[in-house]
């Protein structure tokens, strides 16, 4: 045991605490740097691609839940400041006209001017800008760590999936989702789900039809990506079903992992 470990008086209970970069805070402002790094993380785990960029959508309430020490007005000011600094783009790609939830993407042009950060070559190549360069030799573990900052480490051993350990695998998925989703989203829609492997994919059982629809339409991609991370291979097609009076009702169009991401 290290001297530091022996002398520690406390540990932080939140394993997903916000990050702080002193150099970035000095360059763009403390509050701006904190939210900017969190948006970078949310975008990094998102599969929402629009107009050649990856996006995350978060309501002011969702952001405030993650940063309870800020008021919604303060969050709005920070977002506006990041926009003015040309560090993020804000848009709305919501399916329903009445849904005014903002979508956020990183602005590569503005970020390239910062001295405290460096544009990741993998992200650029992922968007199809770089076709063939020396960055192709970057170690996959390094890339994974770069896009999953704050996430738990990959288990050392991958267990073959059987009926007996379906529950264990799904619990690992739930533990991971709990770190990246807001508490309200996780507790309302995800917390009481179960899953089993079936027909080369996974059948995810939701508590009711409302939960099934929400998870299929908004959470399927992040669940798909998280399961691939846990299993160390693609999980196959995800089918969301609703539990009704103790019976499972299958939706007629199983989800294959495409659509919106985080809640």
JOWONOR-V242950 format. One record per backbone hydrogen bond with DSSP energy under -0.5 kcal/mol. CO is the residue of the C=O (numbers start at 1). NH is the residue of the N-H. Records with the same first field share a line. If there is no record, write none. Layout:
BEGIN
CO: NH ; NH
END
This chain:
BEGIN
2: 6
3: 7
4: 8
5: 8
13: 15
14: 17
20: 22
21: 25
22: 26
23: 27
24: 28
25: 29
29: 33
30: 34
31: 35
32: 36
33: 37
34: 38
35: 39
36: 40
37: 41
38: 42
39: 43
40: 44
41: 45
43: 46
47: 49
48: 50 ; 55
50: 53
53: 50
55: 48
56: 58 ; 104
59: 63
60: 64
61: 65
62: 66
63: 67
67: 70
71: 75
72: 76
73: 77
74: 78
75: 79
76: 80
77: 81
78: 82
79: 83
80: 84
81: 85
82: 87 ; 88
83: 86
87: 107
89: 105
91: 103
96: 99
98: 100
102: 58
103: 91
104: 56
105: 89
106: 108
107: 111
108: 112
110: 113
111: 114
120: 124
121: 125
122: 126
123: 127
124: 129
125: 128
129: 131
133: 136
134: 137
135: 138
139: 143
140: 144
141: 145
142: 146
143: 147
144: 148
148: 151
157: 159
163: 166
165: 169
166: 170
167: 171
168: 172
169: 173
170: 174
171: 175
172: 176
173: 177
174: 178
175: 179
176: 179 ; 180
177: 180 ; 181
182: 186
183: 187
184: 188
185: 189 ; 190
186: 190 ; 191
190: 193
194: 205
196: 203
198: 201
201: 198
202: 204 ; 239
203: 196 ; 205
204: 206 ; 241
205: 194
206: 243
208: 212
209: 213
210: 214
211: 215
212: 216
213: 217
214: 218 ; 219
215: 219 ; 220
217: 260
219: 223
220: 224
221: 225
222: 226
223: 227
224: 228
225: 229
226: 230
227: 231
228: 232 ; 233
237: 202 ; 239
238: 240 ; 255
239: 204
240: 251
241: 206
242: 244 ; 249
244: 247
247: 244
248: 250
249: 242
255: 238
260: 221
END
